[in-house]
């Protein structure tokens, strides 16, 4: 007979290569605390229902706590022979508590056990990611609050478009992260479901009490269908999907930080502690942190493709393919967390070059729309005003001038509606101040948005 916990029907021992191939312990050992927590709840429930005695439950709970301490202290050696964390814990419990440990697995399967472990783990990690997202929002809002009067070009197609406040630009990311928080909070409702008791796929013949286990573990509800409970991983797909969207937001911010810290833009300087040098070019100071966040977005999106493709077309119920769910999940958790942590620390170390940003607004005809708006205010239909302003721009380009450098007479050749107050009207500060439509870059709007965000984040 094989030595394995499942070895009863086997007469040959497992091929060594198969053992290595089959094992997930290197990856799923991370679940040991959840696994033990789940087993303790299972034991309590079984004692409560008279499936095992109170004395047996007490011995085994104490035994599991000892096992946890040993794993905490790195005293347990993980080996492929024991395949995964579930069998490793059960084997270690046997060594601590003796043969009574063989009762632990009554009325459950590794299939519902692993679903439980991952849900416990992910509930916890989702909550800590939500906390980290809020910390990062605080960093964004803190920087925004310092720049409610700092003007820079707003871009479309990476061409200068209209002036905006730097705070407004930062608050755009605040909004994106806010939705990321909402997505993770919403997904928690679906993670917070207790699958234990589904057993292998069909439920169990033992008189278990799933609600009791659910209450001990603090889950919101018990899962409904035993086959679904052990065989879907949509909560993992959903988490990685939300993480991918969040990383894509961070990658867009990264791209801007990289551009802005180039000599071509010169809008920001990232402090030495958050940049690195070149081994050959002595002058280099590279925005590696931002580049890595941008690059790691690829990993996370890759993880999403991995889990989706693994789950595609799997017949019900559990299939071993699903053991492949953990690497992409864990890698996503680790990657998202470190990216958020490093950005939260880097943000206070960004110096914003207000003057450079401001002077970048003087080239690129950021006031062309306002020139047209001026004419509209004087009765010209917008399309005609647009054409007149376009001609004025073309003329200014031919003269290598900005719009505000044209003389009044030159301007009048494009529309006789122009008066001397045009110069004030198309000045930078006026352009910002007039954008009072709700959600626009007007000074009051932006200050209000920053104040509201501070309130939301309890930032004073
Ligand atoms: N290591 C396995 C996994 O992560 C646990 C479940 C194994 N179940 C089984 N019947 N082989 O998927």
Boltz pocket constraint, residues with backbone or C-beta under 6 A from the ligand:
constraints:
  - pocket:
      binder: B
      contacts: [[A, 24], [A, 28], [A, 83], [A, 84], [A, 110], [A, 111], [A, 114], [A, 318], [A, 319], [A, 320], [A, 322], [A, 323], [A, 324]]
      max_distance: 6.0
